[in-house]
Amino acid sequence: MKIFEIVLLCCLIACAVSVCFVKDLLASIIVFMSYSLIMAVIWVLLQSPDLAITEAAVGAGVTSVLFFVTLKKIHAVRKEDDHEQREG
């Protein structure tokens, strides 16, 4: 069980660092969502299920949906897709 906790902590640190360095906004949101899901699992391991449910619902659920809607509203997702089509 200790090895699983160490792997989760390493993944958590990797997600936190990679969110800062990823250039693609959509990929950054997905990494942020995975960070929240890993944090929810860590809360379960720390025997705090109420925080785990809150982290999963708010961190991975609501916040990610709001980020996706914001990207769609500012047309960031469509511009990147159009840019890739022009290059290809």
N, C-alpha and C positions, 0 to 999 in steps of 0.2 A: 504494500500500500504506500510505503514511503517513496518508492520509485515513481509511482503514478503521480504523487503530489509534486515531486521535483520536475517531472515532465510537464505538468500543468503550469507550474511557475515559469519554466523556461518558455513555454508557448505564450504565456501571458506577457512576458517581457518582449518576446519577439513581435507580438502583435502591437504592443505599445510603441515600439521603435519603428516598425514598418508603417504604421499609420502616418507618421511624420514624414517619411521619405517617399511614399508612393505618389507619383505624379498624377495618375488617373483618379478623378474624384469618385467614380463609381467603385473602383477597387478599394479605395480608402474607406468608403462606407461599409463595404463587405468585411474588410479587416476589422473595423470598429465593431461590427456586429459579432464577429467571432470572438473578439476581446470580451464583450459582454457575456456571451455564452460560456466562455471559459471561467469568467469570474463567478457566474452563477453556479457552476459545478464546484468551484472552490468554496463557495458559501455553504453548499450542501455538505462538503467534507468537513467543514468547521462546525457542523451541526446547527446551522442557522437557516432553516428552510424558508422562513418568512422573508429574509433578505434575498435568498436565492430566487424566490418567485418574483419579488419586486425587481431584481436585477434583470431577470429574463424578460419580464413584461415591459419594463420601462427602457432598459438599456438596449436589448436586442430587438424588441418589438416596436414600441411607439416611436422612439428616437430614430430608429432606422427608417421607418415608414415616413416620418417627417423629412428626413434627409433626402429620401428618394423623391418625394413630392416636390421638394425645393429644387432638386436638380431638374426635374421635369418642367417646373414653372420657369426656370431661368434658361431653359432649352440647352443645358450643358450636355445632356446625354445625346440629344439629336445632333448637336454640332460635332461631337467627337465621332459619331457614326458617319456623318456626311464627310468629314475630313478623311476618314479611313477609306471610304468609297472612292474619293477623288484620287487618292494615292494609288489604289489598287487597280 
